[in-house]
Amino acid sequence: MLLNIKDNQGMEGQVDNQEEQLKSLQALLINEFITRIESGEAAPSDLNAARQLLKDNGIHAGLSKDNPMDNLVKILPFDEAAHG
């Protein structure tokens, strides 16, 4: 039985290590997106991947009167009747 406990502890350590590696990878990816976007070097695929990363992690922009995104929404050619 003691061997099983050690095996389980080893597996937990591996899981913890994998979680840390995933966090590090995500941080590197986010920093790369920021660097590319701020420098103006971001390709459309980079912007789409950054948008998808935000969406996948539940990050959404709320609109307020002072939010620049509100200005973007106002100028886009949406059909008001079709979108409510």
C-alpha positions, 0 to 999 in steps of 0.5 A: 500500500505504501507504494501506491501512496508514493505513486499517487503523490508522484502523479500529483506532483506531475499534475502540479508541474504540468499545470505550472508549465501550462500557466507559463506557456499561457503567460508567454503566449499572452506576452507575445500577443501584447508585444506584437499588438503594441508594436503594430506587427500583429497579423490578422491571425494574431489578432484573431488568436488573441481574441479567441484566447480572451473569449476562451477564458471568459474575458468580455468587454462591457460597453459604457459611454466612455468606452472606445469600443462603443464608438466602434459599434456606432460606426459599424453598418449593422441593420438595427431591425435585424439585430433588435 
